[in-house]
């Protein structure tokens, strides 16, 4: 009998639901709070000061990750 290695469709459907995404948000927020207040907090705060960029010839785009995205999304109310 053939068995698929892909995750069950129920998980993806549940995460796209309002309650599933709320649970995911609570879990990730809890993880971030525990990480930021643990002895490993220096690595958490280093993440907030990382920079990612791309250069094409004389042009470049560089952003702090995830600082720029979080701040910008708060400004537009997303």
C-alpha positions in Angstrom: 0.0 0.0 0.0 1.3 3.5 -0.9 1.9 5.9 2.0 2.4 9.6 1.4 5.1 11.4 3.4 3.3 14.8 3.2 1.5 16.1 6.4 -2.2 15.4 6.7 -4.4 18.0 5.1 -6.2 18.6 8.4 -3.2 20.4 10.0 -2.9 22.9 7.1 -6.7 23.5 7.1 -6.7 23.9 10.9 -3.8 26.4 10.8 -5.7 28.5 8.2 -8.7 28.7 10.5 -9.1 31.5 13.0 -8.7 29.3 16.1 -5.7 27.4 14.6 -3.8 30.6 13.7 -4.6 32.0 17.2 -3.1 28.9 18.9 0.0 29.2 16.6 0.4 32.9 17.5 0.1 32.1 21.2 2.7 29.3 21.0 5.2 31.4 19.0 4.7 34.4 21.3 5.3 32.2 24.4 8.4 30.7 22.8 9.8 34.2 22.0 9.1 35.5 25.6 10.8 32.5 27.1 13.7 32.8 24.8 14.1 36.6 25.4 14.1 36.0 29.2 16.3 33.0 29.3 20.1 32.7 29.6 20.1 32.5 25.8 18.7 36.0 25.5 21.8 37.4 23.9 21.1 35.3 20.8 17.5 36.5 20.7 18.6 40.1 20.7 21.3 39.5 18.2 18.6 38.3 15.8 16.9 41.7 16.0 20.0 43.4 14.8 20.8 41.2 11.8 20.8 42.7 8.4 19.8 41.1 5.1 20.5 42.7 1.8 20.9 42.2 -1.9 23.2 44.2 -4.2 22.7 44.4 -8.0 25.5 46.5 -9.5 25.5 49.9 -7.8 22.0 49.4 -6.4 21.3 47.7 -3.1 18.5 46.9 -0.7 19.4 46.2 3.0 17.0 45.7 5.8 17.2 44.8 9.5 15.5 41.5 10.2 12.9 41.4 11.6 13.0 45.0 12.9 12.0 46.8 9.8 9.2 44.5 8.9 7.7 44.6 12.4 7.9 48.4 12.7 6.5 48.9 9.2 3.6 46.6 9.7 2.7 48.4 12.9 2.6 51.7 11.0 0.1 50.4 8.4 -2.0 48.5 11.0 -1.4 45.0 9.6 
